[in-house]
Amino acid sequence: MTTPQFELSDPPSDAISAIKFAPASLRLLVASWDKNVYLYDTSQSGGKLLQTFGHRAPVLDVCFGESEEDAYTTGLDWDVRHLNLSTGAQTIVSSHNAGVKSLAYSPQYHILISASWDSTLHIHHSSFPSIPIASISLPSKPFSISITATKLVVAMASRALNIYDLASLASAASSLTATDDPTAAMPVQIEPWQRRESSLKFMTRAIACMPNDAGYASSSIEGRVAVEWFDPSPESQARKYAFKCHRQANEQGIDVVYPVNALAFHPVHGTFASGGGDGFVALWDGVAKRRIRQYQRYASSVSGVAFSGDGKYMAVAVSPGFEDGKEGVGEGVVKVFVRELGENEAKGKGAK
């Protein structure tokens, strides 16, 4: 019996910060601390490295844009860049005043959202390239963002969490007056649709929205995941919960708690995957509150998880998270695996 999982050839040489599948194909973008973004074709076993895009500093996030030939990247050079995946051309879209942690692109509203450690969001409307960037101040430093068809969720320091209406963000971005410098950032005042406090007591590591636009999951450095719903009614809010995961007993029988570095929802079944510093990937049914399965342990920390647009494949990024107290990235330690999922492998099991 052949294994449904294969390892990509030509992986990055330093820790992986983000992985994203194209919306309608098996092309995969990988961002790394080695100052590069890698584009792979994963349609065949072993994959094929199509192109490498060099940057001035470590890259922290990457996403596809309006088409599969468009991508956006950001990182410690403070810039948000557009990549033409056909020609290799790079264009600076906007610049923040500190490192930029996260990116998200809304195809419904044609806006690119970047979240920076300077405590701002930049909203770039791709349909109006001559107008400046809309800049929104945040109450705290953002750690992770995720979008649905209608909403943006921003998880921040101090357990703060803002939920924005994408239509309001797109309207604000398109209403600015065209200037000679479209990369300039113009402050705009937009109130969040909701302000919340995280259900997790420790720092948020990742956040991911449900594909049905009903809610989101968040994870922390303390081996926990929380599941919440957008509906503000008391009945809906009573459904939210948090649970422990990615904890392994040591030789003395004491639980070692690992950060939950990555979350990703399955686009078809609505279940979600979590990847932790313990080297495990688990699939969960968030509605039924059940773990579906846990895969074999990887050799190092799981830094990223992504599902293909059709939900038939799952990519897993493995790179040292330094949970073992050792510094430095050894040769051959950073890997990307692509797993073909069985028809019901990620399907929920239903309530007990």
C-alpha distance (Angstrom), angle and dihedral (degrees) to the residues before:
residue distance angle dihedral
M1 . . .
T2 3.78 . .
T3 3.77 120.6 .
P4 3.82 116.3 -111.6
Q5 3.80 89.9 -140.7
F6 3.79 130.6 79.4
E7 3.79 135.8 178.1
L8 3.80 121.2 -122.3
S9 3.77 116.4 -118.3
D10 3.83 119.5 -131.2
P11 3.83 97.3 29.4
P12 3.84 123.9 -177.9
S13 3.80 118.2 -79.7
D14 3.81 96.1 -132.3
A15 3.80 137.9 38.1
I16 3.81 117.3 -49.1
S17 3.79 116.2 -123.3
A18 3.83 102.1 -179.0
I19 3.81 143.0 3.5
K20 3.83 126.1 -167.0
F21 3.79 132.8 178.0
A22 3.80 119.9 -142.4
P23 3.84 112.0 -103.8
A24 3.82 95.9 -113.8
S25 3.82 108.0 16.5
L26 3.79 142.3 43.1
R27 3.78 95.4 -101.6
L28 3.81 110.4 127.2
L29 3.81 130.4 -157.7
V30 3.80 118.2 -153.0
A31 3.83 123.7 -170.1
S32 3.79 119.9 -159.6
W33 3.77 144.4 -175.2
D34 3.82 87.0 -121.6
K35 3.85 86.2 82.8
N36 3.80 94.2 -106.2
V37 3.78 140.6 107.3
Y38 3.80 115.6 -148.1
L39 3.81 126.9 -154.0
Y40 3.82 115.8 -157.1
D41 3.78 135.4 -177.7
T42 3.81 103.4 -140.8
S43 3.80 97.7 178.8
Q44 3.82 91.1 106.6
S45 3.79 131.8 48.1
G46 3.79 111.0 -83.9
G47 3.79 91.4 18.5
K48 3.78 125.4 -129.4
L49 3.80 127.0 -103.9
L50 3.80 104.1 -130.9
Q51 3.80 101.0 178.3
T52 3.80 144.7 -14.4
F53 3.81 122.7 -142.8
G54 3.81 115.9 -157.4
H55 3.81 122.3 -145.2
R56 3.80 134.9 -171.2
A57 3.80 94.6 -117.1
P58 3.81 140.4 11.5
V59 3.81 112.9 -54.6
L60 3.81 115.3 -128.3
D61 3.81 103.4 -177.8
V62 3.78 143.5 8.8
C63 3.80 136.5 -175.0
F64 3.78 140.5 172.9
G65 3.80 118.1 -106.5
E66 3.79 136.6 -156.0
S67 3.80 92.8 -36.0
E68 3.78 136.5 12.8
E69 3.81 88.4 -99.3
D70 3.82 90.7 60.3
A71 3.79 125.4 76.3
Y72 3.79 136.5 165.3
T73 3.80 128.0 -148.8
T74 3.76 137.3 -176.4
G75 3.77 140.9 173.1
L76 3.78 147.1 126.1
D77 3.82 95.4 -21.3
W78 3.86 85.8 73.5
D79 3.83 91.4 -125.8
V80 3.79 131.9 118.7
R81 3.80 109.1 -144.3
H82 3.77 135.2 -165.5
L83 3.81 115.4 -142.9
N84 3.78 123.0 -158.0
L85 3.79 99.6 -149.2
S86 3.81 91.8 -162.4
T87 3.81 99.5 52.1
G88 3.82 100.6 21.2
A89 3.81 91.0 -125.7
Q90 3.81 117.1 153.3
T91 3.82 124.9 -154.7
I92 3.80 127.5 -176.5
V93 3.80 108.4 -125.6
S94 3.81 98.1 -178.8
S95 3.79 142.0 -19.8
H96 3.80 128.2 -134.7
N97 3.81 128.4 -161.1
A98 3.81 95.0 -114.8
G99 3.78 139.7 18.2
V100 3.80 115.4 -47.9
K101 3.80 113.1 -130.6
S102 3.80 106.4 -176.9
L103 3.80 144.9 23.7
A104 3.80 134.7 -168.8
Y105 3.81 132.0 176.0
S106 3.81 123.6 -154.7
P107 3.83 111.5 -153.9
Q108 3.80 89.7 -173.3
Y109 3.82 92.9 60.6
H110 3.84 100.1 22.0
I111 3.81 92.8 -126.8
L112 3.78 131.5 135.4
I113 3.81 116.5 -148.9
S114 3.80 123.3 -161.4
A115 3.81 125.2 -174.6
S116 3.80 118.5 -155.9
W117 3.78 137.0 -169.2
D118 3.83 85.9 -120.5
S119 3.84 83.0 79.0
T120 3.80 96.2 -110.3
L121 3.77 139.0 114.9
H122 3.81 118.3 -143.3
I123 3.80 117.1 -153.4
H124 3.80 115.5 -160.7
H125 3.82 118.1 -172.9
S126 3.81 106.1 -148.9
S127 3.84 92.1 -163.1
F128 3.82 90.5 61.8
P129 3.84 106.3 43.1
S130 3.83 94.1 167.6
I131 3.80 96.7 60.3
P132 3.84 121.2 87.2
I133 3.79 126.0 -104.6
A134 3.81 117.9 -88.2
S135 3.83 109.5 -128.4
I136 3.81 121.0 -157.4
S137 3.81 121.7 -168.6
L138 3.79 117.7 -131.3
P139 3.82 126.2 -153.4
S140 3.82 92.2 -129.5
K141 3.80 142.9 11.2
P142 3.84 110.7 -71.1
F143 3.80 119.0 -124.4
S144 3.80 102.5 177.6
I145 3.82 140.7 -2.3
S146 3.80 134.8 -164.5
I147 3.80 135.1 177.8
T148 3.79 139.6 -151.2
A149 3.81 127.0 -167.5
T150 3.82 89.7 -78.4
K151 3.80 110.2 14.5
L152 3.81 143.9 56.5
V153 3.81 120.4 -151.1
V154 3.82 118.7 -159.9
A155 3.82 118.8 -168.5
M156 3.81 112.9 -160.7
A157 3.78 145.1 174.8
S158 3.80 119.9 -75.0
R159 3.83 88.1 41.9
A160 3.81 89.8 -77.7
L161 3.79 120.2 151.8
N162 3.81 128.1 -175.8
I163 3.80 126.1 -167.0
Y164 3.82 116.4 -159.5
D165 3.80 132.1 -166.8
L166 3.82 107.4 -120.7
A167 3.80 92.7 -148.7
S168 3.82 89.3 59.5
L169 3.80 91.7 48.8
A170 3.81 92.3 49.0
S171 3.81 91.7 47.7
A172 3.80 92.1 51.1
A173 3.81 92.2 47.3
S174 3.80 94.3 49.6
S175 3.82 94.7 46.0
L176 3.82 95.7 65.7
T177 3.80 119.0 105.7
A178 3.81 118.9 -107.7
T179 3.82 115.7 -104.2
D180 3.79 138.8 -175.5
D181 3.81 88.7 -106.1
P182 3.82 110.3 51.3
T183 3.83 90.4 178.4
A184 3.82 90.9 64.8
A185 3.81 114.8 110.9
M186 3.81 118.2 -130.8
P187 3.83 117.6 -164.5
V188 3.81 114.8 -121.3
Q189 3.80 129.8 -178.0
I190 3.79 113.8 -128.3
E191 3.78 122.7 162.0
P192 3.82 116.6 -141.4
W193 3.79 117.1 -111.6
Q194 3.81 86.5 -128.9
R195 3.79 136.9 4.6
R196 3.78 116.8 -153.6
E197 3.76 142.2 172.0
S198 3.79 115.7 -125.9
S199 3.79 116.9 -104.4
L200 3.81 87.1 -138.7
K201 3.81 119.1 86.1
F202 3.81 95.6 -150.6
M203 3.81 134.8 55.4
T204 3.79 116.0 -57.1
R205 3.79 113.3 -118.1
A206 3.83 102.3 178.4
I207 3.79 142.1 3.1
A208 3.81 130.8 -166.4
C209 3.80 131.3 -179.3
M210 3.78 125.9 -133.6
P211 3.82 113.6 -107.0
N212 3.83 91.1 -128.5
D213 3.83 91.0 61.2
A214 3.82 91.5 -118.6
G215 3.80 102.3 116.7
Y216 3.79 147.1 -49.0
A217 3.79 146.5 -105.1
S218 3.79 124.9 -131.4
S219 3.79 132.3 -170.7
S220 3.78 135.7 -158.1
I221 3.78 141.4 -152.7
E222 3.83 87.9 -107.0
G223 3.81 98.8 70.6
R224 3.80 98.5 -97.1
V225 3.80 137.4 120.6
A226 3.82 126.0 -159.8
V227 3.82 125.6 -158.7
E228 3.81 119.0 -158.3
W229 3.80 139.4 169.1
F230 3.81 129.1 -133.4
D231 3.81 95.7 -136.1
P232 3.83 104.4 102.8
S233 3.82 94.6 -154.2
P234 3.82 115.4 120.2
E235 3.81 90.2 -119.8
S236 3.79 92.6 55.9
Q237 3.80 94.9 42.0
A238 3.80 89.4 52.5
R239 3.82 87.6 65.3
K240 3.82 95.0 63.9
Y241 3.78 117.4 107.8
A242 3.81 143.8 161.2
F243 3.79 131.0 -142.8
K244 3.79 140.4 -170.3
C245 3.81 120.2 -109.0
H246 3.81 143.3 150.8
R247 3.78 93.7 46.6
Q248 3.79 122.1 136.9
A249 3.79 128.9 -168.5
N250 3.81 115.2 -122.4
E251 3.82 127.0 -143.8
Q252 3.80 90.2 -79.6
G253 3.80 91.2 53.6
I254 3.80 93.1 -109.9
D255 3.81 118.3 136.4
V256 3.80 114.2 -111.5
V257 3.80 109.0 -152.2
Y258 3.82 118.2 -142.4
P259 3.80 130.4 -168.5
V260 3.81 117.3 -103.7
N261 3.80 97.7 -129.5
A262 3.79 102.5 177.9
L263 3.80 141.4 33.0
A264 3.80 129.3 -179.3
F265 3.81 131.8 170.4
H266 3.79 121.6 -137.8
P267 3.84 106.4 -115.8
V268 3.82 94.6 -140.8
H269 3.81 108.8 32.0
G270 3.82 98.7 31.5
T271 3.81 92.5 -132.1
F272 3.80 117.6 128.2
A273 3.79 140.6 -136.8
S274 3.79 126.2 -139.0
G275 3.79 126.2 -161.8
G276 3.78 121.9 -161.4
G277 3.75 145.1 -169.3
D278 3.81 87.3 -107.9
G279 3.82 89.2 72.6
F280 3.81 95.3 -110.8
V281 3.81 132.2 123.2
A282 3.80 116.8 -157.1
L283 3.81 132.3 -174.0
W284 3.81 118.7 -140.6
D285 3.79 137.8 -169.1
G286 3.80 99.9 -141.5
V287 3.81 95.3 -170.9
A288 3.80 95.9 49.1
K289 3.84 91.5 37.7
R290 3.79 92.8 -129.6
R291 3.79 136.7 128.2
I292 3.79 109.6 -123.2
R293 3.81 97.7 -166.3
Q294 3.78 145.3 -35.1
Y295 3.80 121.3 -135.8
Q296 3.78 128.3 -138.9
R297 3.78 116.4 -71.8
Y298 3.79 116.2 -92.7
A299 3.79 121.6 -137.5
S300 3.80 94.0 -107.9
S301 3.79 143.4 10.4
V302 3.82 117.5 -47.9
S303 3.81 106.6 -122.8
G304 3.80 100.9 173.6
V305 3.81 143.3 17.5
A306 3.82 128.3 -172.3
F307 3.81 137.0 171.3
S308 3.79 123.9 -145.2
G309 3.80 116.8 -113.2
D310 3.81 92.6 -101.9
G311 3.80 92.1 45.4
K312 3.81 93.9 -123.1
Y313 3.81 96.5 113.9
M314 3.80 136.5 44.2
A315 3.81 123.7 -160.0
V316 3.80 120.3 -154.3
A317 3.81 124.2 -165.3
V318 3.80 115.4 -153.5
S319 3.80 121.4 -167.9
P320 3.81 136.6 137.6
G321 3.78 115.2 -75.3
F322 3.82 91.1 -176.7
E323 3.81 91.3 -121.6
D324 3.80 86.9 137.2
G325 3.80 90.9 60.8
K326 3.80 93.5 -114.1
E327 3.79 120.4 125.8
G328 3.78 127.5 -147.2
V329 3.78 132.9 45.7
G330 3.78 115.0 -102.0
E331 3.78 123.4 -145.5
G332 3.79 113.9 -85.5
V333 3.81 94.3 15.1
V334 3.83 97.8 105.8
K335 3.80 110.9 77.0
V336 3.80 141.4 162.4
F337 3.80 120.0 -149.9
V338 3.81 127.0 -167.2
R339 3.79 117.6 -158.1
E340 3.78 125.5 -165.3
L341 3.80 108.1 -139.4
G342 3.78 124.3 -139.7
E343 3.79 118.0 -118.9
N344 3.81 93.5 -96.5
E345 3.81 99.3 20.8
A346 3.81 94.0 109.1
K347 3.78 96.9 30.7
G348 3.79 117.7 120.3
K349 3.80 119.7 -107.3
G350 3.80 96.6 -143.6
A351 3.79 127.7 -126.1
K352 3.79 120.7 -39.4
